[in-house]
Amino acid sequence: MKVLFISTYDIQGGAAIAATRLLQAMRLAGCDVSMVVRVKKGDDASVFTAGNEKMNKARFYWERGVIYLHNRLSRENLFDVSIANTGVPVTKLPAFKEADVVHLHWINQGMLSVREIGNILSSGKKVVWTMHDMWPFTGICHYAGTCNAFTFGCSHCPYLKKPSRKDLSYSVYHQKQLAYRKGNIIFTACSRWLMELAKQSPLTQGHKVVSIPNPIDTGIYLPKDKNAIREKMGLPTDRKIVLFAAMKASDKRKGIDYLVEASRLIAQQRNDLLFLVAGTNGEEIAGQFSLPTQSIGYVAPHDMPDLYNAADLFVTPSLQDNLPNTIMEAMACGTPCLGFRTGGIPEMIDHQRNGYVANYQDAKDLADGLLWTLFEADAGTLSSNARRKVMEYYTQETVAQQYKEIYERKQQHNRQGILG
């Protein structure tokens, strides 16, 4: 059985990293799997680029340009929505024609058009679509926030400068509806939270929706000697270290403002902490903290296990998230985690067992959780519980087996027969 993954990127961004990790897990499970991308930055030989670089860039700018013009020349929300008006003709690729299973991942920003998704479904091949955000079942947005228009057919989109009953979200939603009717899709959500949202959308009706988490290589992300790691990295061994990491540290969606406020509240009680900020633009926010803070900039993936091990706590005050790779990585290293009660985060962090789940957008509870984790709870118990959670639910073997069962399950051609 040949499986073809389709993703915009291979290692750029959380969704791409998750897709590549699953690719590797499926290969270890004995599957003949490859992945086609629009932009390749890694060195995996089974990943290849479709089309030429010039055309692929043109597709990216064409889509962003249409959104920019439609939104009255405003860059606001430019990357919060996607319209899939253009993309790579993957159905013409030899790898597609040879595949028994086509597995979609994050396919926006010029990788697949809605029309090409319809062509994929018309091929009759088994189609699995791992949803890394809400876009597969909304009109144009990746995260709907408090908007529930996707539950009845999008319109009056809050991401548009001129929302209306038949705006851009409405038209793309109905394009998707027509495309999805051309075949069967098995939607897999990385969290139960996303699965329940997906089931509320008319776009998934008649298709199967299940929840399967992302995998992680627990042989790479594993506990190490904390003091030895700190000495190697030039970090203090005599104080608690709190790590915050994001691809773009200043991204407001990552909730950094709440962590800054939490540091102000904590500073009223103690000052024996060090915050580490990893990610681009970290220097922009490091000076806002009320406690000692060090911006360490971009950290290469192969260096992240050491960084997680150097920390006593990993905090992710994200305001919208599915199943963050960073939480899984930290927990695999035995580092307790702290995050808000939103998205898939409460599924990963078991409150006061392997970390702390704070009330949503509550800086005081975030501060309380940080102090409880570092100074009240038993560090050894939290650490072992964190590692145990990953070993039970997120290993390569566990996740790959769930996908193998989906790949090998007999295709059901009666669309009403795959509900549930």
C-alpha positions in Angstrom: 0.0 0.0 0.0 1.4 3.3 -1.1 0.6 6.5 0.9 1.1 10.0 -0.3 1.2 12.9 2.2 0.4 16.4 0.9 1.6 19.4 2.9 2.6 23.0 2.2 5.8 22.7 4.1 7.9 19.8 5.6 9.5 21.4 8.7 8.3 25.1 8.7 5.7 25.6 11.4 4.0 23.3 13.9 1.7 21.6 11.4 4.5 20.8 9.0 6.7 19.4 11.8 3.7 17.2 13.0 3.2 15.9 9.4 6.9 15.0 9.0 6.9 13.3 12.4 3.9 11.2 11.3 5.7 10.5 8.0 8.6 9.1 9.9 6.3 7.1 12.3 4.4 5.5 9.4 7.7 4.6 7.7 8.9 2.9 10.9 5.5 1.0 11.0 6.3 -0.4 7.6 4.3 1.8 5.3 5.5 2.9 1.8 5.0 6.6 2.4 6.2 9.8 0.7 5.3 13.5 1.0 4.9 16.2 -1.6 5.3 19.8 -0.5 5.4 23.3 -2.0 8.4 24.3 0.0 11.0 21.8 1.2 13.6 22.8 3.8 14.5 19.5 5.4 16.6 16.6 4.2 14.2 13.7 4.2 14.7 11.8 0.9 11.0 10.8 0.8 9.9 14.4 0.7 9.8 16.1 -2.7 8.7 19.4 -4.1 5.9 19.7 -6.7 6.2 22.3 -9.4 9.0 24.8 -9.9 10.0 27.4 -7.3 9.0 30.4 -9.4 5.4 29.1 -10.0 5.0 28.0 -6.4 5.9 31.5 -5.2 3.5 33.0 -7.7 0.7 30.8 -6.3 1.5 32.0 -2.8 1.4 35.7 -3.8 -1.6 35.3 -6.0 -3.7 34.0 -3.1 -2.4 36.6 -0.6 -2.9 39.3 -3.2 -6.5 38.4 -3.8 -7.2 38.5 0.0 -5.3 41.8 0.3 -7.3 43.5 -2.5 -10.6 42.0 -1.2 -9.8 43.4 2.2 -9.4 46.9 1.0 -5.5 46.9 0.9 -5.3 46.0 4.6 -2.6 43.6 5.9 -4.7 43.0 9.0 -5.8 39.3 9.2 -3.8 38.6 5.9 -2.5 35.3 7.3 -5.5 34.5 9.5 -7.5 33.4 6.4 -6.9 31.3 3.3 -9.1 31.1 0.1 -7.4 28.2 -1.8 -8.0 29.9 -5.2 -4.9 28.4 -6.6 -2.5 25.5 -6.0 -0.3 22.7 -7.4 -1.9 20.2 -9.8 -1.0 17.2 -7.6 -3.3 14.8 -9.3 -1.0 14.9 -12.4 2.0 13.7 -10.4 3.2 10.1 -10.9 3.3 9.7 -7.1 -0.4 10.6 -6.8 -1.4 8.2 -9.6 0.6 5.4 -7.8 -0.8 6.1 -4.3 -3.5 4.0 -2.7 -4.1 6.5 0.1 -3.8 10.3 -0.2 -3.2 11.9 3.2 -3.7 15.7 3.4 -2.2 17.9 6.1 -2.0 21.7 6.2 -2.3 22.5 2.5 -2.9 26.3 2.4 -0.9 29.3 1.0 -0.8 28.0 -2.6 -0.4 24.2 -2.1 -3.9 23.0 -3.0 -6.9 24.8 -4.4 -10.4 23.9 -3.5 -10.8 22.7 -7.1 -7.8 20.4 -6.8 -9.2 19.0 -3.5 -12.3 18.1 -5.5 -10.1 16.4 -8.2 -8.4 14.3 -5.5 -11.8 13.1 -4.2 -13.0 12.4 -7.7 -10.0 10.0 -8.2 -11.7 7.4 -6.0 -8.6 7.0 -3.8 -8.9 6.8 -0.1 -8.5 10.3 1.3 -7.5 11.1 4.9 -7.2 14.7 6.0 -5.4 15.5 9.3 -6.8 18.8 10.5 -4.1 21.0 12.1 -6.6 23.9 12.5 -10.2 24.7 11.7 -9.8 25.7 8.0 -10.9 22.4 6.5 -14.4 22.9 8.0 -14.8 26.7 7.9 -15.1 29.1 5.0 -11.7 30.9 5.1 -10.5 31.2 8.7 -7.9 29.0 10.5 -9.3 29.7 13.9 -12.9 31.0 14.3 -12.5 32.3 17.8 -16.0 33.2 19.2 -17.6 33.1 15.7 -19.9 30.1 15.1 -20.9 30.9 11.5 -19.1 27.7 10.3 -21.9 25.7 12.0 -24.5 26.8 9.4 -22.5 28.1 6.4 -20.1 31.0 6.7 -21.0 34.7 6.1 -20.5 38.0 7.8 -16.9 37.0 8.5 -15.2 39.0 11.3 -11.9 38.7 9.5 -13.1 40.7 6.5 -13.2 44.5 6.3 -16.5 44.4 4.5 -18.4 41.4 5.8 -21.8 40.5 4.3 -24.2 37.7 3.8 -22.5 36.5 0.6 -18.9 37.6 1.4 -15.7 35.8 0.6 -16.2 33.3 3.5 -19.6 32.4 2.1 -18.4 31.8 -1.4 -15.4 29.7 -0.4 -17.5 27.7 2.0 -19.9 26.7 -0.8 -17.0 25.9 -3.1 -15.7 23.5 -0.4 -19.2 22.0 -0.1 -19.3 21.2 -3.8 -15.8 19.8 -3.7 -16.3 17.6 -0.7 -19.4 16.0 -2.3 -17.1 14.4 -4.9 -15.9 11.6 -2.6 -15.3 10.4 1.0 -13.0 12.0 3.5 -11.8 10.6 6.8 -11.1 13.8 8.8 -8.7 13.2 11.7 -8.4 15.9 14.3 -5.2 16.1 16.4 -7.4 16.8 19.5 -10.8 15.9 20.8 -11.5 19.6 21.0 -11.0 20.1 17.3 -13.0 16.9 16.5 -16.0 18.2 18.3 -15.9 21.5 16.5 -15.5 19.8 13.2 -18.6 17.7 13.8 -20.6 20.9 14.1 -19.8 22.0 10.5 -22.1 21.0 7.6 -18.9 20.5 5.6 -18.1 17.3 7.5 -21.5 15.8 7.3 -21.4 12.5 5.4 -17.7 12.1 6.2 -16.1 10.4 9.1 -14.5 12.5 11.8 -12.1 11.0 14.4 -9.4 12.1 16.8 -5.8 10.9 16.6 -2.9 12.9 18.2 0.4 13.8 16.7 3.3 11.5 17.4 6.7 12.3 18.9 10.0 10.4 18.9 10.5 9.7 22.5 14.1 8.5 21.8 15.0 12.1 20.9 12.8 14.0 23.4 13.7 12.4 26.7 14.8 13.4 30.2 18.4 14.3 30.7 20.5 15.6 33.6 19.2 19.1 34.3 22.3 20.6 35.9 24.7 19.1 33.3 22.5 20.7 30.5 22.5 24.0 32.3 26.2 24.1 32.7 26.7 23.2 29.0 24.3 26.1 28.0 25.7 28.6 30.5 22.5 28.8 32.5 22.3 29.2 36.3 21.8 26.1 38.4 20.7 28.0 41.5 17.3 29.3 40.4 14.1 28.1 38.8 13.9 28.5 35.0 10.6 29.1 33.1 10.7 28.5 29.4 8.4 30.1 26.8 8.9 29.1 23.2 7.1 30.0 19.9 8.1 30.3 16.3 7.3 34.1 16.6 7.6 34.9 20.3 5.8 38.3 19.9 2.7 36.7 18.2 -0.3 38.0 20.3 -2.1 34.7 19.7 0.5 33.0 21.8 -0.7 35.0 24.8 2.6 36.6 25.7 0.9 39.6 27.3 -0.6 37.3 29.9 2.7 35.9 30.8 4.2 39.3 31.1 1.4 40.3 33.5 1.9 37.0 35.4 5.6 37.9 35.9 4.5 41.3 37.4 2.3 39.5 39.9 5.0 37.0 40.8 7.6 39.7 41.3 5.6 41.0 44.2 6.4 37.8 46.0 9.8 36.5 44.8 12.6 37.2 42.4 14.5 33.9 42.2 13.2 33.0 38.7 14.7 33.3 35.3 12.4 33.4 32.2 13.8 32.1 28.9 12.1 33.3 25.7 12.9 31.2 22.6 11.7 32.3 19.1 12.1 35.2 16.7 11.3 38.7 18.0 12.0 37.5 21.6 14.1 40.6 22.3 11.0 42.7 21.7 9.2 41.3 24.7 12.0 40.3 27.0 12.3 43.8 28.4 8.6 43.8 29.4 9.0 41.1 32.1 9.2 42.1 35.7 11.6 39.4 36.5 15.0 38.5 35.0 14.4 37.4 31.4 16.8 36.2 28.7 15.9 36.1 25.0 17.7 33.3 23.2 16.2 33.8 19.7 15.6 31.0 17.3 16.5 27.6 18.6 17.2 24.8 16.0 14.9 21.7 16.4 17.9 19.5 17.3 18.7 21.8 20.3 15.2 21.9 21.7 15.4 18.7 23.8 18.3 20.3 25.8 16.4 23.5 26.2 13.3 21.7 27.6 15.5 19.8 30.0 17.2 22.9 31.2 13.8 24.3 32.3 11.8 23.6 35.4 8.6 24.5 33.7 7.4 25.1 30.2 4.6 27.7 29.9 2.3 28.2 26.8 -0.3 30.9 27.5 -1.7 30.4 24.0 -5.1 31.8 23.3 -6.0 29.5 20.4 -4.2 26.1 19.8 -5.0 22.6 18.7 -2.5 20.1 20.1 0.8 22.1 20.6 3.9 20.2 19.6 5.8 22.2 22.3 3.7 20.8 25.2 4.3 17.3 23.9 8.0 17.9 23.5 8.4 19.4 26.9 6.4 16.6 28.6 8.4 13.9 26.8 11.5 15.5 28.4 9.9 15.3 31.8 9.2 19.0 32.0 5.9 20.0 33.6 3.7 22.4 31.5 1.4 25.3 32.2 -1.2 26.6 29.8 -4.7 28.1 29.6 -7.9 26.0 29.4 -8.4 26.3 25.7 -8.3 24.1 22.6 -6.5 20.8 23.1 -4.3 22.0 25.9 -6.4 20.5 28.7 -6.2 17.1 27.0 -2.5 17.1 27.3 -1.9 18.7 30.7 -3.6 16.8 33.5 -4.3 19.5 36.0 -1.9 19.3 39.0 -0.7 15.9 37.9 1.8 16.7 35.2 1.4 20.5 35.2 -1.3 23.1 35.7 -4.2 24.3 33.6 -5.1 27.9 34.2 -8.4 29.6 33.7 -8.6 31.1 30.2 -7.0 34.6 29.9 -6.5 34.8 33.6 -3.0 36.2 34.3 -3.5 35.7 38.1 -4.3 32.1 37.8 -1.4 31.7 35.3 0.9 33.2 38.1 -0.7 31.0 40.7 -0.1 27.9 38.5 3.5 28.9 37.9 4.2 29.3 41.7 2.3 26.1 42.5 4.3 24.0 39.9 7.7 25.4 40.9 7.4 25.8 44.7 4.6 23.7 46.0 4.2 20.5 43.9 6.6 17.6 44.0 8.9 18.2 41.0 9.8 14.5 40.6 6.2 13.4 40.6 5.2 16.0 38.0 8.2 15.1 35.8 7.5 11.3 35.8 3.8 11.9 35.2 4.6 14.1 32.2 6.8 11.5 30.6 4.3 8.8 31.4 1.5 10.7 29.6 3.5 10.9 26.4 4.6 7.3 26.5 1.0 6.2 26.9 -0.6 8.4 24.2 1.8 10.1 21.8 4.6 7.6 20.9 5.3 6.9 17.2 4.1 3.3 17.6 0.8 4.2 19.2 -0.2 6.9 16.7 1.1 5.0 13.6 -1.1 2.0 14.5 -4.2 4.1 14.6 -3.5 5.5 11.2 -2.6 2.1 9.8 -6.0 0.9 10.8 -7.6 3.8 8.9 -5.5 3.2 5.8 -6.3 -0.5 5.8 -10.0 -0.3 6.5 -12.1 -1.1 3.5 -13.3 2.0 1.7 -17.0 2.6 2.1 -18.6 4.1 -0.9 -21.9 4.8 0.6 -21.3 8.3 2.1 -24.1 8.0 4.6 -22.7 4.7 5.8 -19.5 6.3 7.2 -21.2 8.7 9.6 -20.3 8.3 13.3 
